[in-house]
């Protein structure tokens, strides 16, 4: 456990001493507890000084989580990590009961092969092709009410096949992105803006694909 907590020292430039101490206690409690991880259970497993309200205030604060993840990833990279790196994205569904959780809805789970009540997140990760080990960079919650009307759906064929009579050519370079595509694009740009590709110390003699 002390070795795991010591790893958090690499993110000290982006967190104050008080926030770093609270984060260390929260991480320690999450790694020690059994059962479902909630803010209430975190407060019960932490040491004196971290109450339920303290845990609530910590997660309510604005943290640059993507930057913190990149600092952790960057500390484990070395000059020997050569090869092709890929920036990948995926939707992750977590089951959740209740009615008051923000963003709660029904999302399709590939594990259960059906739509389940829960939360959905867009994850952007950095993946070295040779080792096939994923490093999560960006994670944002997908709100169904905002994206359900614009999310990709199966195209249904209607009417006769072929091009409709009287239709004109369109400029395919002028594309209007949906709310779902705009959120995905913002996640990708956020991942690219973390210095992953610009850092010469780690990108020398490597090739990257997005």
Residue frames as a rotation matrix with the C-alpha (Angstrom) as fourth column:
UNK 1
0.554 0.833 0.000 0.00
0.833 -0.554 0.000 0.00
0.000 0.000 -1.000 0.00
UNK 2
0.407 -0.442 -0.799 2.73
0.152 -0.830 0.536 2.61
-0.901 -0.340 -0.271 0.79
UNK 3
-0.652 -0.691 0.312 4.29
0.397 0.039 0.917 1.92
-0.646 0.722 0.249 -2.61
UNK 4
-0.160 0.686 0.710 1.01
0.969 -0.029 0.246 2.66
0.189 0.727 -0.660 -4.37
UNK 5
0.771 0.454 -0.446 0.49
0.568 -0.807 0.159 5.90
-0.288 -0.376 -0.881 -2.45
UNK 6
-0.026 -0.880 -0.475 4.07
0.242 -0.467 0.851 6.96
-0.970 -0.093 0.225 -3.25
UNK 7
-0.462 -0.094 0.882 3.19
0.874 0.120 0.471 6.86
-0.150 0.988 0.027 -6.95
UNK 8
0.564 0.809 0.167 0.83
0.822 -0.569 -0.023 9.80
0.077 0.150 -0.986 -6.42
UNK 9
0.183 -0.566 -0.804 3.80
0.427 -0.691 0.583 12.07
-0.885 -0.450 0.116 -5.75
UNK 10
-0.691 -0.493 0.528 4.23
0.664 -0.146 0.733 12.54
-0.285 0.858 0.428 -9.51
UNK 11
-0.022 0.764 0.644 0.95
0.786 -0.385 0.484 14.48
0.618 0.517 -0.592 -9.68
UNK 12
0.059 -0.001 -0.998 1.93
0.895 -0.443 0.053 16.90
-0.442 -0.896 -0.025 -6.90
UNK 13
-0.907 -0.414 -0.081 2.65
0.343 -0.835 0.430 19.74
-0.245 0.362 0.899 -9.41
UNK 14
-0.667 0.707 0.236 -1.04
0.020 -0.299 0.954 19.79
0.745 0.641 0.186 -10.37
UNK 15
0.437 0.819 -0.372 -2.56
0.441 0.165 0.882 19.42
0.784 -0.549 -0.290 -6.88
UNK 16
0.201 -0.304 0.931 -2.18
-0.722 -0.689 -0.070 21.36
0.662 -0.658 -0.358 -3.67
UNK 17
-0.804 -0.594 -0.036 -0.76
-0.391 0.573 -0.720 19.63
0.448 -0.565 -0.693 -0.60
UNK 18
-0.517 0.686 0.513 -4.19
-0.622 0.111 -0.775 19.41
-0.588 -0.719 0.370 1.05
UNK 19
0.480 0.739 -0.474 -5.90
-0.860 0.290 -0.420 17.97
-0.173 0.609 0.774 -2.04
UNK 20
-0.081 -0.601 -0.795 -3.06
-0.627 0.650 -0.428 15.51
0.774 0.464 -0.430 -2.63
UNK 21
-0.900 -0.235 0.368 -3.35
-0.436 0.445 -0.782 14.25
0.020 -0.864 -0.503 0.95
UNK 22
-0.079 0.957 0.279 -7.10
-0.703 0.144 -0.696 13.80
-0.706 -0.251 0.662 0.61
UNK 23
0.463 0.213 -0.860 -6.67
-0.845 0.398 -0.356 12.00
0.267 0.892 0.364 -2.70
UNK 24
-0.557 -0.748 -0.361 -4.13
-0.546 0.657 -0.520 9.65
0.626 -0.093 -0.775 -1.14
UNK 25
-0.767 0.335 0.547 -6.57
-0.430 0.364 -0.826 8.76
-0.476 -0.869 -0.135 1.66
UNK 26
0.303 0.924 -0.235 -9.40
-0.798 0.112 -0.592 8.22
-0.520 0.367 0.771 -0.84
UNK 27
0.172 -0.329 -0.928 -7.24
-0.780 0.530 -0.333 5.98
0.602 0.781 -0.165 -3.03
UNK 28
-0.840 -0.535 0.087 -6.14
-0.454 0.609 -0.650 3.99
0.295 -0.586 -0.755 0.00
UNK 29
-0.422 0.762 0.492 -9.74
-0.531 0.232 -0.815 3.46
-0.735 -0.605 0.307 1.13
UNK 30
0.463 0.607 -0.645 -10.89
-0.874 0.195 -0.445 2.43
-0.144 0.770 0.621 -2.37
UNK 31
-0.123 -0.617 -0.777 -8.11
-0.639 0.648 -0.414 -0.14
0.759 0.446 -0.474 -2.59
UNK 32
-0.931 -0.281 0.232 -8.91
-0.347 0.488 -0.801 -1.49
0.112 -0.827 -0.551 0.89
UNK 33
-0.313 0.899 0.306 -12.70
-0.795 -0.072 -0.602 -1.63
-0.520 -0.432 0.737 0.88
UNK 34
-0.922 0.185 0.341 -14.95
0.305 0.889 0.341 -4.48
-0.241 0.418 -0.876 -0.14
UNK 35
0.017 0.998 0.057 -18.24
0.767 0.024 -0.641 -4.20
-0.641 0.054 -0.765 -1.96
UNK 36
0.420 0.275 0.865 -19.52
0.846 -0.464 -0.263 -1.35
0.329 0.842 -0.427 -4.10
UNK 37
-0.635 -0.724 -0.270 -17.51
0.768 -0.629 -0.120 1.88
-0.083 -0.283 0.955 -4.16
UNK 38
0.460 0.743 0.486 -19.61
0.676 -0.648 0.350 4.90
0.575 0.167 -0.801 -3.14
UNK 39
-0.142 -0.501 0.853 -18.76
-0.185 -0.834 -0.521 8.21
0.972 -0.232 0.026 -1.49
UNK 40
0.614 0.431 0.662 -20.39
-0.723 -0.031 0.690 6.99
0.318 -0.902 0.292 1.73
UNK 41
0.949 -0.292 -0.116 -18.36
0.313 0.915 0.254 3.78
0.032 -0.277 0.960 1.77
UNK 42
0.159 -0.927 0.339 -15.18
0.464 -0.233 -0.854 5.76
0.871 0.293 0.394 0.99
UNK 43
0.064 -0.093 0.994 -15.77
-0.620 -0.784 -0.034 7.99
0.782 -0.614 -0.108 4.02
UNK 44
0.879 0.325 0.348 -16.25
-0.473 0.515 0.714 4.93
0.052 -0.793 0.607 6.24
UNK 45
0.791 -0.612 -0.032 -12.95
0.607 0.789 -0.096 3.38
0.084 0.057 0.995 5.16
UNK 46
0.229 -0.737 0.636 -10.82
0.157 -0.617 -0.772 6.52
0.961 0.276 -0.026 5.39
UNK 47
-0.457 -0.496 -0.738 -8.86
0.818 0.090 -0.567 7.64
0.348 -0.864 0.365 8.40
UNK 48
0.282 0.540 -0.793 -9.85
0.824 -0.560 -0.089 10.41
-0.492 -0.628 -0.603 10.80
UNK 49
-0.425 -0.413 -0.806 -10.07
0.050 -0.899 0.434 13.76
-0.904 0.144 0.403 9.07
UNK 50
-0.932 0.193 -0.307 -11.91
-0.327 -0.078 0.942 12.67
0.158 0.978 0.136 5.93
UNK 51
-0.490 0.839 0.235 -15.65
-0.104 0.212 -0.972 12.76
-0.866 -0.500 -0.017 6.53
UNK 52
-0.066 0.587 0.807 -18.51
0.865 0.436 -0.247 12.14
-0.497 0.682 -0.536 4.12
UNK 53
0.862 0.394 -0.319 -18.82
0.242 -0.873 -0.423 15.87
-0.445 0.287 -0.848 3.47
UNK 54
0.097 -0.918 -0.386 -15.09
-0.480 -0.383 0.789 16.11
-0.872 0.109 -0.478 2.80
UNK 55
-0.588 -0.256 0.767 -15.34
0.420 0.714 0.560 13.36
-0.691 0.652 -0.312 0.18
UNK 56
0.409 0.827 0.387 -18.32
0.833 -0.164 -0.529 15.13
-0.374 0.538 -0.755 -1.39
UNK 57
0.769 -0.149 -0.622 -16.47
-0.179 -0.984 0.015 18.44
-0.614 0.099 -0.783 -1.56
UNK 58
-0.289 -0.954 0.078 -13.39
-0.214 0.144 0.966 16.80
-0.933 0.262 -0.246 -3.08
UNK 59
-0.538 0.112 0.835 -15.31
0.721 0.575 0.387 15.25
-0.437 0.810 -0.390 -5.98
UNK 60
0.615 0.788 -0.001 -17.36
0.697 -0.544 -0.468 18.41
-0.369 0.287 -0.884 -6.46
UNK 61
0.270 -0.612 -0.743 -14.22
-0.213 -0.791 0.574 20.47
-0.939 0.003 -0.344 -7.01
UNK 62
0.953 0.012 -0.301 -12.92
-0.301 0.006 -0.953 21.02
-0.010 1.000 0.010 -10.52
UNK 63
0.196 -0.909 0.368 -9.90
-0.201 0.331 0.922 18.78
-0.960 -0.255 -0.118 -11.10
UNK 64
0.248 -0.233 -0.940 -7.93
-0.969 -0.065 -0.240 18.33
-0.006 0.970 -0.241 -14.31
UNK 65
0.542 0.037 0.839 -8.34
-0.346 0.920 0.183 14.54
-0.766 -0.390 0.512 -14.25
UNK 66
0.972 -0.192 0.139 -6.99
0.208 0.413 -0.887 14.09
0.113 0.890 0.441 -17.78
UNK 67
0.417 -0.861 0.292 -3.82
-0.571 -0.498 -0.653 15.96
0.707 0.105 -0.699 -16.85
UNK 68
0.186 -0.310 0.932 -3.42
-0.919 0.280 0.276 13.91
-0.347 -0.909 -0.233 -13.67
UNK 69
0.826 0.142 0.546 -3.79
0.005 0.966 -0.259 10.68
-0.564 0.217 0.797 -15.64
UNK 70
0.847 -0.529 0.052 -1.18
0.037 -0.038 -0.999 11.84
0.531 0.848 -0.013 -18.15
UNK 71
0.226 -0.784 0.579 1.31
-0.909 -0.384 -0.165 12.66
0.351 -0.488 -0.799 -15.36
UNK 72
0.353 -0.044 0.935 0.87
-0.582 0.772 0.256 9.12
-0.733 -0.634 0.247 -13.98
UNK 73
0.936 0.017 0.352 1.28
0.248 0.679 -0.691 7.57
-0.251 0.734 0.631 -17.43
UNK 74
0.736 -0.665 0.124 4.25
-0.311 -0.496 -0.811 9.77
0.601 0.559 -0.572 -18.30
UNK 75
0.280 -0.645 0.711 6.11
-0.951 -0.085 0.298 8.74
-0.132 -0.759 -0.637 -15.14
UNK 76
0.357 -0.088 0.930 6.03
-0.182 0.970 0.162 5.09
-0.916 -0.227 0.330 -16.23
UNK 77
0.990 -0.046 0.135 7.18
0.141 0.179 -0.974 5.67
0.021 0.983 0.183 -19.79
UNK 78
0.267 -0.959 -0.092 10.83
0.011 -0.092 0.996 5.36
-0.964 -0.267 -0.014 -20.75
UNK 79
-0.060 -0.387 -0.920 13.00
-0.888 -0.399 0.226 5.64
-0.455 0.831 -0.320 -23.83
UNK 80
-0.922 -0.295 0.251 12.61
-0.186 0.906 0.380 1.90
-0.340 0.304 -0.890 -24.36
UNK 81
-0.095 0.966 0.240 8.87
0.337 0.258 -0.905 2.29
-0.937 -0.005 -0.350 -25.01
UNK 82
-0.730 -0.227 -0.645 9.19
-0.499 -0.468 0.729 2.45
-0.467 0.854 0.229 -28.78
UNK 83
-0.770 0.434 0.467 6.84
0.589 0.766 0.259 1.33
-0.245 0.474 -0.846 -31.53
UNK 84
-0.648 0.632 0.425 3.40
0.099 -0.484 0.870 2.31
0.755 0.606 0.251 -32.74
UNK 85
-0.853 0.416 -0.315 0.94
0.292 -0.120 -0.949 3.99
-0.433 -0.901 -0.019 -30.38
UNK 86
-0.573 0.749 0.332 -2.79
0.452 -0.049 0.891 4.27
0.684 0.660 -0.311 -31.09
UNK 87
-0.896 0.413 0.161 -5.36
-0.401 -0.601 -0.691 6.64
-0.189 -0.684 0.705 -29.61
UNK 88
-0.726 0.638 -0.256 -8.54
0.372 0.678 0.634 4.60
0.578 0.365 -0.730 -29.12
UNK 89
-0.690 0.579 0.433 -12.04
-0.719 -0.620 -0.316 5.41
0.086 -0.529 0.844 -27.89
UNK 90
-0.668 0.509 -0.543 -14.83
0.360 0.860 0.363 3.31
0.652 0.046 -0.757 -26.42
UNK 91
-0.027 0.745 0.667 -18.09
-0.705 -0.487 0.515 3.65
0.709 -0.456 0.538 -24.53
UNK 92
-0.849 -0.267 -0.455 -18.17
0.147 0.708 -0.690 2.10
0.507 -0.653 -0.562 -21.07
UNK 93
0.104 0.960 0.261 -21.47
-0.415 -0.196 0.888 1.31
0.904 -0.200 0.378 -19.35
UNK 94
-0.938 -0.337 -0.077 -21.69
-0.043 0.335 -0.941 0.93
0.343 -0.880 -0.329 -15.57
UNK 95
-0.114 0.950 -0.290 -24.89
0.535 0.305 0.788 -0.44
0.837 -0.065 -0.543 -14.06
UNK 96
-0.991 -0.117 0.066 -26.52
0.018 -0.602 -0.798 1.86
0.133 -0.790 0.599 -11.49
UNK 97
-0.225 0.952 -0.210 -29.86
0.904 0.284 0.321 1.66
0.365 -0.117 -0.924 -9.73
UNK 98
-0.390 0.180 -0.903 -31.92
0.584 -0.710 -0.394 4.51
-0.712 -0.681 0.172 -8.37
UNK 99
0.396 0.645 0.654 -33.50
0.918 -0.294 -0.266 7.54
0.020 0.705 -0.708 -10.00
UNK 100
0.941 0.064 -0.331 -31.59
0.146 -0.962 0.231 10.62
-0.304 -0.266 -0.915 -8.81
UNK 101
0.026 -0.997 0.073 -28.09
0.513 0.076 0.855 9.97
-0.858 0.015 0.513 -10.18
UNK 102
0.278 0.041 -0.960 -27.06
-0.549 -0.813 -0.194 12.55
-0.788 0.581 -0.204 -12.77
UNK 103
-0.325 -0.399 -0.857 -27.03
-0.945 0.112 0.306 11.14
-0.026 0.910 -0.414 -16.29
UNK 104
-0.627 0.123 0.769 -28.83
-0.175 0.940 -0.293 7.94
-0.759 -0.318 -0.568 -15.30
UNK 105
0.128 0.671 -0.730 -30.47
-0.965 -0.087 -0.249 6.18
-0.231 0.736 0.636 -18.25
UNK 106
0.633 0.092 0.768 -30.67
0.006 0.992 -0.124 2.95
-0.774 0.083 0.628 -20.19
UNK 107
0.170 -0.696 -0.698 -27.58
-0.961 -0.273 0.038 2.12
-0.217 0.665 -0.715 -22.23
UNK 108
0.872 0.128 -0.472 -26.65
-0.314 0.887 -0.339 -0.96
0.375 0.444 0.813 -24.23
UNK 109
0.259 -0.778 0.572 -24.15
-0.786 0.175 0.593 -3.19
-0.562 -0.603 -0.566 -22.42
UNK 110
0.181 -0.274 -0.945 -22.08
-0.816 0.494 -0.300 -5.48
0.549 0.825 -0.134 -24.66
UNK 111
-0.845 -0.501 0.187 -21.29
-0.509 0.648 -0.566 -7.68
0.163 -0.574 -0.803 -21.65
UNK 112
-0.549 0.726 0.414 -24.96
-0.092 0.440 -0.894 -8.38
-0.831 -0.529 -0.175 -20.86
UNK 113
-0.945 0.104 0.311 -25.99
0.326 0.198 0.924 -8.00
0.035 0.975 -0.221 -24.51
UNK 114
0.084 0.991 0.106 -28.97
0.911 -0.119 0.394 -5.82
0.403 0.064 -0.913 -23.60
UNK 115
-0.152 -0.052 0.987 -29.89
-0.082 -0.994 -0.065 -2.30
0.985 -0.091 0.147 -22.52
UNK 116
-0.028 0.050 -0.998 -29.37
0.922 0.387 -0.006 -1.85
0.386 -0.921 -0.057 -18.77
UNK 117
0.905 0.309 0.293 -30.03
0.168 -0.891 0.423 1.06
0.391 -0.333 -0.858 -16.37
UNK 118
0.354 -0.839 -0.414 -26.78
0.864 0.124 0.488 2.79
-0.358 -0.530 0.768 -15.54
UNK 119
0.597 -0.303 -0.743 -24.23
-0.255 -0.950 0.183 5.41
-0.761 0.080 -0.644 -16.55
UNK 120
0.728 -0.352 0.589 -22.29
0.685 0.422 -0.594 5.70
-0.039 0.836 0.548 -19.79
UNK 121
0.483 -0.667 -0.568 -18.81
-0.146 -0.700 0.699 7.19
-0.864 -0.254 -0.435 -20.25
UNK 122
0.947 -0.320 -0.018 -16.69
-0.004 0.047 -0.999 8.00
0.321 0.946 0.043 -23.30
UNK 123
0.617 -0.784 0.059 -13.12
0.050 0.113 0.992 6.82
-0.785 -0.610 0.109 -22.68
UNK 124
0.844 -0.500 -0.197 -10.11
-0.325 -0.183 -0.928 7.86
0.427 0.847 -0.317 -24.76
UNK 125
0.764 -0.572 0.299 -7.01
-0.008 0.456 0.890 5.75
-0.646 -0.682 0.344 -24.12
UNK 126
0.290 -0.795 -0.532 -3.44
-0.957 -0.230 -0.177 5.53
0.019 0.561 -0.828 -25.30
UNK 127
0.821 0.119 0.558 -2.50
-0.179 0.982 0.053 2.05
-0.542 -0.144 0.828 -26.54
UNK 128
-0.223 -0.912 -0.345 0.96
-0.873 0.030 0.487 0.76
-0.433 0.409 -0.803 -27.53
UNK 129
0.504 0.506 -0.700 0.38
-0.814 0.549 -0.190 -1.83
0.288 0.666 0.689 -30.26
UNK 130
-0.262 -0.714 -0.649 3.25
-0.425 0.689 -0.586 -4.09
0.866 0.122 -0.485 -29.21
UNK 131
-0.984 -0.165 0.067 2.31
-0.123 0.360 -0.925 -4.49
0.129 -0.918 -0.374 -25.53
UNK 132
-0.331 0.941 -0.075 -1.47
0.198 0.147 0.969 -4.05
0.923 0.306 -0.235 -26.07
UNK 133
-0.389 0.151 -0.909 -1.76
0.920 0.004 -0.393 -2.33
-0.056 -0.988 -0.141 -22.67
UNK 134
0.211 0.611 0.763 -4.28
0.626 -0.684 0.374 0.50
0.751 0.399 -0.526 -22.42
UNK 135
-0.735 -0.405 -0.544 -3.52
0.672 -0.543 -0.504 3.80
-0.091 -0.736 0.671 -20.66
UNK 136
0.297 0.943 0.149 -6.77
0.949 -0.308 0.058 5.78
0.100 0.124 -0.987 -20.02
UNK 137
-0.778 -0.578 0.245 -6.41
0.577 -0.812 -0.082 9.48
0.246 0.077 0.966 -20.75
UNK 138
-0.812 0.559 0.170 -9.85
-0.560 -0.827 0.046 11.12
0.167 -0.057 0.984 -20.98
UNK 139
-0.698 0.679 -0.227 -13.17
0.697 0.717 0.005 10.01
0.166 -0.155 -0.974 -19.49
UNK 140
-0.870 0.491 0.046 -16.39
-0.493 -0.863 -0.107 12.01
-0.012 -0.116 0.993 -19.90
UNK 141
-0.555 0.752 0.356 -19.94
0.234 0.552 -0.801 11.10
-0.798 -0.362 -0.482 -19.00
UNK 142
-0.934 0.338 0.119 -22.38
0.085 -0.114 0.990 10.67
0.348 0.934 0.078 -21.88
UNK 143
-0.635 0.771 -0.044 -25.76
-0.273 -0.277 -0.921 12.21
-0.722 -0.573 0.387 -21.13
UNK 144
-0.641 0.393 0.659 -28.48
0.681 0.688 0.252 10.29
-0.354 0.610 -0.709 -22.94
UNK 145
0.384 0.878 -0.287 -30.95
0.622 -0.475 -0.623 13.18
-0.683 0.061 -0.728 -23.07
UNK 146
0.292 -0.352 -0.889 -28.42
-0.452 -0.870 0.196 15.32
-0.843 0.344 -0.414 -24.94
UNK 147
-0.565 -0.717 -0.409 -27.10
-0.716 0.180 0.674 12.65
-0.410 0.674 -0.615 -27.28
UNK 148
-0.386 0.411 0.826 -29.85
0.183 0.912 -0.368 10.09
-0.904 0.009 -0.427 -27.82
UNK 149
0.689 0.713 -0.126 -31.32
0.058 -0.227 -0.972 12.00
-0.722 0.663 -0.197 -30.77
UNK 150
0.659 -0.509 -0.554 -27.96
-0.752 -0.452 -0.480 12.43
-0.006 0.733 -0.681 -32.47
UNK 151
-0.085 -0.712 0.697 -26.21
-0.542 0.620 0.567 9.17
-0.836 -0.330 -0.438 -31.57
UNK 152
-0.671 -0.223 -0.707 -25.30
-0.738 0.296 0.607 6.91
0.074 0.929 -0.363 -34.53
UNK 153
0.042 0.752 0.658 -28.14
-0.473 0.595 -0.650 4.60
-0.880 -0.284 0.380 -35.46
UNK 154
-0.561 -0.180 0.808 -28.72
0.472 0.732 0.491 1.94
-0.680 0.657 -0.326 -38.08
UNK 155
-0.712 0.273 -0.647 -29.80
-0.605 -0.706 0.368 3.38
-0.356 0.654 0.667 -41.41
UNK 156
-0.184 0.749 0.637 -33.21
0.258 0.662 -0.704 2.19
-0.948 0.035 -0.315 -42.50
UNK 157
-0.976 -0.148 0.162 -33.90
0.181 -0.124 0.976 1.86
-0.124 0.981 0.148 -46.20
UNK 158
-0.112 0.969 -0.219 -37.06
0.188 -0.196 -0.962 3.58
-0.976 -0.149 -0.160 -47.36
UNK 159
0.563 0.443 -0.698 -38.64
-0.557 -0.420 -0.716 3.69
-0.610 0.792 0.010 -50.77
UNK 160
0.983 -0.180 0.024 -36.91
0.127 0.584 -0.802 2.59
0.130 0.791 0.597 -53.93
UNK 161
0.351 -0.927 -0.131 -33.18
0.628 0.129 0.768 1.90
-0.695 -0.352 0.627 -53.95
UNK 162
-0.116 -0.497 0.860 -30.88
0.959 -0.282 -0.033 4.33
0.259 0.821 0.509 -55.70
UNK 163
-0.897 -0.312 -0.315 -30.57
0.380 -0.906 -0.186 8.07
-0.227 -0.287 0.931 -55.88
UNK 164
0.035 0.976 -0.213 -33.85
0.602 -0.191 -0.775 10.04
-0.798 -0.101 -0.595 -55.62
UNK 165
-0.006 0.055 0.998 -34.95
0.970 -0.244 0.020 11.82
0.245 0.968 -0.052 -58.76
UNK 166
0.636 0.238 0.734 -34.05
0.274 -0.959 0.073 15.50
0.721 0.155 -0.675 -58.84
UNK 167
0.832 -0.383 -0.402 -31.45
0.389 -0.115 0.914 15.36
-0.397 -0.916 0.053 -56.03
UNK 168
0.793 -0.584 0.176 -28.34
-0.269 -0.594 -0.759 17.52
0.547 0.554 -0.627 -56.38
UNK 169
0.136 -0.853 -0.504 -24.74
0.626 0.468 -0.624 16.97
0.768 -0.230 0.598 -55.45
UNK 170
0.985 0.165 0.054 -23.72
0.048 -0.561 0.826 18.19
0.167 -0.811 -0.561 -52.00
UNK 171
0.179 -0.952 0.247 -20.40
-0.542 -0.306 -0.783 19.52
0.821 0.006 -0.571 -50.77
UNK 172
0.695 0.131 -0.707 -19.23
0.329 0.816 0.476 16.67
0.639 -0.563 0.524 -48.57
UNK 173
-0.448 -0.890 -0.084 -16.52
0.548 -0.199 -0.813 18.81
0.707 -0.410 0.576 -47.01
UNK 174
-0.566 0.362 0.740 -19.21
-0.630 -0.769 -0.106 20.82
0.532 -0.526 0.664 -45.20
UNK 175
-0.302 0.372 -0.878 -20.24
0.435 0.873 0.220 18.51
0.848 -0.316 -0.426 -42.38
UNK 176
0.030 0.399 0.916 -22.47
-0.740 -0.607 0.289 19.43
0.672 -0.687 0.277 -39.45
UNK 177
-0.773 -0.405 -0.489 -21.46
0.006 0.765 -0.644 17.43
0.635 -0.501 -0.588 -36.40
UNK 178
0.374 0.905 -0.205 -24.11
0.163 0.153 0.975 16.12
0.913 -0.398 -0.090 -34.05
UNK 179
0.578 -0.107 0.809 -23.97
-0.756 -0.443 0.481 16.65
0.307 -0.890 -0.337 -30.27
UNK 180
0.912 -0.240 0.334 -22.64
0.055 0.876 0.479 13.11
-0.408 -0.418 0.812 -29.85
UNK 181
0.554 -0.725 0.408 -19.89
0.755 0.233 -0.612 13.64
0.349 0.648 0.677 -32.45
UNK 182
0.410 -0.383 0.828 -18.95
-0.225 -0.922 -0.315 17.03
0.884 -0.057 -0.465 -31.00
UNK 183
0.764 -0.122 0.634 -18.49
-0.632 0.059 0.773 15.54
-0.132 -0.991 -0.032 -27.53
UNK 184
0.796 -0.494 0.349 -16.38
0.489 0.865 0.110 12.74
-0.356 0.083 0.931 -28.98
UNK 185
0.475 -0.618 0.626 -14.30
0.518 -0.379 -0.767 15.26
0.711 0.689 0.140 -30.93
UNK 186
0.570 -0.225 0.790 -13.72
-0.592 -0.779 0.205 17.34
0.570 -0.585 -0.578 -27.79
UNK 187
0.860 -0.250 0.446 -12.51
-0.213 0.618 0.757 14.23
-0.465 -0.746 0.478 -25.94
UNK 188
0.640 -0.638 0.429 -10.05
0.768 0.515 -0.379 13.43
0.021 0.572 0.820 -28.74
UNK 189
0.403 -0.474 0.783 -8.73
0.130 -0.818 -0.561 16.99
0.906 0.327 -0.268 -28.84
UNK 190
0.754 -0.109 0.648 -8.35
-0.643 -0.328 0.693 16.98
0.137 -0.938 -0.318 -25.08
UNK 191
0.817 -0.460 0.346 -6.28
0.280 0.843 0.460 13.82
-0.504 -0.279 0.817 -25.31
UNK 192
0.449 -0.653 0.610 -4.11
0.796 -0.018 -0.605 15.28
0.406 0.757 0.512 -28.06
UNK 193
0.478 -0.202 0.855 -3.61
-0.143 -0.978 -0.151 18.48
0.867 -0.050 -0.497 -26.07
UNK 194
0.997 -0.073 0.037 -2.09
-0.022 0.199 0.980 16.75
-0.079 -0.977 0.196 -23.05
UNK 195
0.323 -0.939 -0.119 1.39
-0.918 -0.342 0.201 16.92
-0.229 0.044 -0.972 -24.56
UNK 196
0.539 -0.077 0.839 1.33
-0.049 0.991 0.122 13.22
-0.841 -0.107 0.530 -25.45
UNK 197
0.739 -0.194 0.645 2.42
0.667 0.341 -0.662 13.85
-0.091 0.920 0.381 -29.00
UNK 198
0.830 -0.361 0.425 4.49
-0.121 -0.860 -0.495 17.00
0.545 0.360 -0.758 -28.48
UNK 199
0.718 -0.579 0.386 6.86
-0.496 -0.038 0.867 15.76
-0.487 -0.815 -0.314 -25.78
UNK 200
0.460 -0.593 -0.661 10.13
-0.729 0.172 -0.662 15.03
0.507 0.787 -0.353 -27.63
UNK 201
-0.407 -0.667 0.624 11.50
-0.906 0.381 -0.184 13.05
-0.115 -0.640 -0.759 -24.73
UNK 202
-0.292 0.390 0.873 8.87
-0.222 0.861 -0.458 10.34
-0.930 -0.328 -0.165 -25.24
UNK 203
0.726 0.687 -0.013 7.88
-0.152 0.142 -0.978 10.70
-0.671 0.712 0.208 -28.88
UNK 204
0.017 -0.795 -0.607 11.32
-0.954 -0.196 0.229 10.36
-0.301 0.575 -0.761 -30.43
UNK 205
-0.835 -0.395 -0.383 11.54
-0.531 0.758 0.378 7.39
0.141 0.519 -0.843 -32.83
UNK 206
-0.622 0.703 0.344 7.85
0.292 0.616 -0.732 6.57
-0.726 -0.355 -0.588 -32.39
UNK 207
-0.883 0.462 0.088 4.89
-0.057 -0.290 0.955 6.60
0.466 0.838 0.282 -34.71
UNK 208
-0.721 0.692 -0.037 1.38
-0.004 -0.058 -0.998 7.58
-0.693 -0.720 0.044 -33.63
UNK 209
-0.819 0.561 0.125 -1.99
0.224 0.110 0.968 6.88
0.529 0.821 -0.216 -35.24
UNK 210
-0.746 0.666 0.017 -5.36
-0.346 -0.365 -0.864 8.39
-0.569 -0.651 0.503 -34.36
